[in-house]
């Protein structure tokens, strides 16, 4: 099992170029890994950036330097919303990418942020070994994407005018939800919605274009939303907002690699899932401290409130999603069979 002790150190540079091996031999393969999150080091910073650096270091180590990797944080290589399409075309190798960001291109991917469908980390991580995991993996592979690491993140709400805890609290506010389905729930609750990636929420709240943003605990911290917020609704104990943010790879690039390289990449990707879960959960606990220190009022979600959001979602977002395509209907049914 992969642990931090087994991972070689990387640098703070962006891109972080990892050329590992013996002597001066050059890597046979150089992979480019892109993501939208702040860059750091293998030991410090946003855990999603760290996970990418750990992946890069470990595949290089296990391939004896035959695989090198360049990590590009902050969407510095390819703009956030273009990364999924770039992987499908073989123009980008790997991305740690919020799956529902691809919903405009493939509506079925919105299953990765279906309000109230996943309510615990263990429930989400069960998907991989359940029929829904195979169905989703097969669908994405058919569209040119390989899932390397299944990573789920709970979310909360950073807001400025007032706290958004129950659905009625959203009425009249401009809120970033994170997916088409979350937006439907917010609109039913009386909010207007704004569709931007999480790395653009700060600017939207700063300018007044947005009153509140729902995003993962890690993004609530990494994008410093406490600087533009007065209230935080924490999803540490319970949440209706769970985002699937996997490490993904272009299938055309993956298929072109030798079998031993494919095996290394898949194995390391799977081993990093435990780190992804612990990183997300640590940030769920940390986010309240960050916002309280900044002077924000923090309110935790409870199961009763989560169920209110889920009830709205079942009658709106779930029905709408299930009616999109036969694949969407099947994914929703299979995901609903996975218990918390």
Order of alpha helices (4+ residues) and beta strands (2+ residues): beta-beta-alpha-beta-alpha-beta-alpha-alpha-beta-beta-beta-alpha-beta-alpha-beta-alpha-beta-beta-beta-alpha-alpha-alpha-beta-alpha-alpha-alpha
